[in-house]
Amino acid sequence: MANDNKLVDEYEKLQNLKNELDVKIEELKKEIVNLAREKNTDMLLGTSKKCSIREYIKVIYPENKTRIIELIKEKGLYEKFSSINYFKLGPAIVKGNIDYDIQNLVRKEKAFRLSLLDI
């Protein structure tokens, strides 16, 4: 069996590397967008790939969503725009706090989540 320290240290190293890569990717995206704007184009070429740059509108919702939810309900749009909250439904199913008929429609399996903590 492998050494605990070695496995955890390798996992930490890769997590840190992933985080560093995510930051670098975001920085590169910004540079690519700026270059495309300077060149007035939506396509940049690499050695073996091309990069399409498409601008889109990102919707930013208010932190306090109470008013927007109230309005959606008032306008009769709630059913159209609401969806299952899997983060709440899952634990309710695991704990058996949900109707038996609903529990019978799902499958449960064991999974693992790893978290790194400072020593």
C-alpha positions as CSV (number, residue, x, y, z in Angstrom):
1,M,0.0,0.0,0.0
2,A,1.2,3.5,-0.8
3,N,2.5,5.9,1.8
4,D,-0.2,8.3,3.1
5,N,2.1,11.3,3.1
6,K,3.2,10.7,-0.5
7,L,-0.3,10.4,-1.8
8,V,-1.7,13.4,0.0
9,D,1.4,15.5,-0.9
10,E,1.0,14.6,-4.6
11,Y,-2.7,15.4,-4.5
12,E,-1.9,18.8,-2.8
13,K,0.8,19.5,-5.5
14,L,-1.6,18.7,-8.3
15,Q,-4.4,20.8,-6.8
16,N,-2.0,23.8,-6.4
17,L,-0.8,23.3,-10.0
18,K,-4.4,23.2,-11.2
19,N,-5.2,26.4,-9.3
20,E,-2.1,28.1,-10.8
21,L,-3.1,26.9,-14.3
22,D,-6.7,28.2,-13.8
23,V,-5.3,31.7,-13.0
24,K,-2.9,31.6,-16.0
25,I,-5.7,30.5,-18.3
26,E,-7.9,33.4,-17.2
27,E,-5.0,35.8,-17.7
28,L,-4.4,34.4,-21.2
29,K,-8.1,34.7,-22.0
30,K,-7.9,38.4,-21.2
31,E,-4.8,38.8,-23.3
32,I,-6.4,37.0,-26.2
33,V,-9.6,39.1,-26.0
34,N,-7.5,42.3,-25.9
35,L,-5.4,41.3,-28.9
36,A,-8.5,40.3,-30.9
37,R,-10.0,43.8,-30.1
38,E,-6.8,45.5,-31.2
39,K,-6.8,43.6,-34.4
40,N,-10.6,44.0,-34.8
41,T,-11.1,40.3,-35.4
42,D,-13.0,37.4,-33.8
43,M,-10.4,34.8,-34.8
44,L,-6.7,34.4,-33.8
45,L,-4.4,31.7,-35.2
46,G,-2.0,29.5,-33.3
47,T,0.5,27.1,-34.7
48,S,-1.9,24.2,-34.8
49,K,-5.2,25.6,-33.5
50,K,-7.4,28.6,-34.1
51,C,-9.1,30.5,-31.4
52,S,-12.6,31.9,-31.9
53,I,-13.5,34.9,-29.7
54,R,-17.2,35.4,-29.2
55,E,-18.6,38.2,-27.0
56,Y,-21.8,37.4,-25.1
57,I,-24.0,38.9,-22.4
58,K,-23.5,37.4,-19.0
59,V,-26.4,37.9,-16.6
60,I,-25.4,38.9,-13.1
61,Y,-28.1,38.3,-10.5
62,P,-28.4,40.2,-7.3
63,E,-27.0,38.6,-4.2
64,N,-30.3,38.9,-2.4
65,K,-32.6,37.1,-4.8
66,T,-35.8,37.6,-2.8
67,R,-37.3,40.4,-4.9
68,I,-36.5,38.8,-8.3
69,I,-38.1,35.5,-7.0
70,E,-41.2,37.4,-5.8
71,L,-41.6,39.1,-9.2
72,I,-41.1,35.8,-11.1
73,K,-43.9,34.3,-8.9
74,E,-46.1,37.4,-9.3
75,K,-45.8,37.3,-13.1
76,G,-46.7,33.6,-13.2
77,L,-43.3,32.6,-14.5
78,Y,-42.0,30.5,-11.5
79,E,-42.9,27.1,-12.9
80,K,-41.2,28.0,-16.2
81,F,-37.9,29.1,-14.6
82,S,-37.7,27.1,-11.4
83,S,-35.8,23.8,-11.3
84,I,-34.8,21.0,-8.9
85,N,-32.2,22.0,-6.3
86,Y,-30.0,18.9,-6.4
87,F,-27.9,20.2,-3.5
88,K,-30.9,20.1,-1.2
89,L,-32.7,17.2,-2.8
90,G,-29.7,14.8,-2.6
91,P,-29.2,15.0,1.2
92,A,-32.9,14.7,1.8
93,I,-33.0,11.5,-0.2
94,V,-29.9,10.1,1.6
95,K,-31.4,10.9,5.0
96,G,-34.8,9.4,3.9
97,N,-36.5,12.7,4.4
98,I,-38.3,12.6,1.1
99,D,-41.4,10.7,-0.2
100,Y,-40.8,7.0,-0.8
101,D,-42.0,7.2,-4.4
102,I,-39.3,9.8,-5.2
103,Q,-36.7,7.7,-3.4
104,N,-37.5,4.7,-5.6
105,L,-36.8,6.7,-8.7
106,V,-33.1,7.4,-7.8
107,R,-30.1,5.2,-7.4
108,K,-27.6,5.7,-4.6
109,E,-23.9,4.8,-4.8
110,K,-20.8,5.6,-2.6
111,A,-18.4,8.3,-3.8
112,F,-15.5,10.1,-2.3
113,R,-14.7,13.8,-2.0
114,L,-11.1,14.8,-1.0
115,S,-10.3,18.0,0.7
116,L,-6.9,19.5,1.6
117,L,-6.5,21.2,4.9
118,D,-3.5,23.0,6.3
119,I,-1.6,21.2,9.1
